[in-house]
Amino acid sequence: MPIERLIARVRYFPTRFRVAEDDSSATERLLALMAGIPIGGKQVHDANIVATMQVYGVRRLLTHNARDFARFSHLITVVPLV
């Protein structure tokens, strides 16, 4: 994909969707999740997604990796993408 097209697509995204950025609030929530749920290695990335979701009040996650988020099912609704 040409870089110009990629840049245009990235700029288009926030005009159609609310972008939830991980900031210091999300980091604090991530640390709280890590203190309460056994998380390690690559699972930290999943936990960061959940922490950011919680800060922004996003309750459902559509994902190809539903099993990766099973440990967070008491906090979010995981919707398998099929």
Secondary structure, 3 states (H helix, E strand, C coil): CCHHHHHHHHHHHHHHCCCCCCCHHHHHHHHHHHHHCCCCCCHHHHHHHHHHHHHHCCCEEEECCHHHHHHHCCCCEEEECC
